[in-house]
């Protein structure tokens, strides 16, 4: 049975859209009931294509555009006798299949067997039914007399409940083509080829190579993941952007109506941000971009990649420009207060990013939005040092955080090193939280859009957690000294560099940056997954906990361990940990509630 439809060229305007809508309704109304009656098992499990094997001897629901083109079933194959359309567009002669939909960012595999009585090219596409006739996959294949299997994987850049699979036979001399075993199947989430996870790994490699301050590292991650998120939102139209929704327009000819590649958009956004932030790693980043391009689904064509690259570049530019004057470049000179109880360097390292509390936040109204009270409720240094709570907390660190502590258990020692990641060559504290985000994302089998949002939220929350923590560290009336200074008398913290020298981070103790990061991370994870109770096996980069894996029963446990580890490491007091967790929790909850809404 052969059905024909009118022209589908976009330039035909409203008449085309009206005609196609009528034709679609007629085709569906006339063929689908027959299919239901005659082919109850027409589509294999997971296959969106009805009657792709032609074993029932029928052609429905396949239709043709030209009356001169006929379709019949012969020996279980669709036999297509095409008309002579030399000099006309390839879409002049079509064989197509409606009756299925596609989901944005869902991976699919298109497969079919094909041959022709003469060597010829055929274009195959999965497109929107109505204008703009955007293609999710658009490939040309060369047919010979030998039946061959063709496979194209692709990630749909759009969602549409009315998609169409088209074989374009126009533009060539008359021929006879055989088609068989046609299938379009959704694929399981592929974490290996997820561009969000890939570029997050590249970010962590940059941390290991360049050892940025935790504040700058968190800022870089937020820009990176916001840009990738905006690129994904721009291509698919799903979700709300952080900074920009890049306009995606479509030219007026069917040959050019290809959607931007989602992978290419994300890849370019990530590359541009990382090169801007880490220009000294350009060669490595160019190699990473080449690897990313090679990992794209096989169904991505050059036009789709080019359009995706343009979208990604625009998303990166918008997010970089938005942070151009955010105050992060203001180094500033820190002048210690000089009072007993005030921070001063524990070695020859100057104060790290003392003005970071003044950096423009990514989501918060200001760095002091969730500023905690002063430690132990003190009003100044003298008041603090006179409090029993302060003396008790100093004693706790002396007992449990010292290099030679006899009270600290083996598990507490492991916990201390596990969450540190302070020394150069590690992925630093923000990197560990991103690594754990990856573990959970892979465990939960999240797709590209879900990961774009998840990592975007984590990035924004960690960046604002750094601003909030540094506001409390430097911009209040108490810039608290480290336990190493408070205890004195040759006492050494467990925290050390690989050469064995003691190491206390070069900024005030209150509040703990690790704890603030951890609280913000846990709040985002609980908000997005709707529960705290997701168990996962956590990993570390710290050289003193090489190969250690700690089992977490939930996000709060991970955050609490992270915070307490600083006591056992000998670099923080308990109120640093508690206030950091509380402040970070507020930051994360605020970011989740107000940014990247679905």
Order of alpha helices (4+ residues) and beta strands (2+ residues): alpha-beta-beta-beta-beta-beta-beta-beta-beta-beta-beta-alpha-alpha-alpha-alpha-alpha-alpha-alpha-alpha-alpha-alpha-alpha-alpha-beta-beta-alpha-alpha
